[in-house]
């Protein structure tokens, strides 16, 4: 395969070593994607929902820290 691009190969074929592991969890009745920030802390990366109410909920906004003692399971 030949790629004709002005973008350097290092960017196109970059590895995801620096990306944290994302988990899909249900939080406050809506599905969100989170990653672990530290001990018992998760950060919302994105909302996975078709409900407009989910996007208006300030507790579900990307960047919000969720503090919990429960280890989320991958769904």
Secondary structure, DSSP 8 states (H G I E B T S, - for coil): -----SS-HHHHT---TTS--EEEEEETTEEEEEEEEETTEEEEEEEE-S-HHHHH-GGGSTT-EEE-SS-----
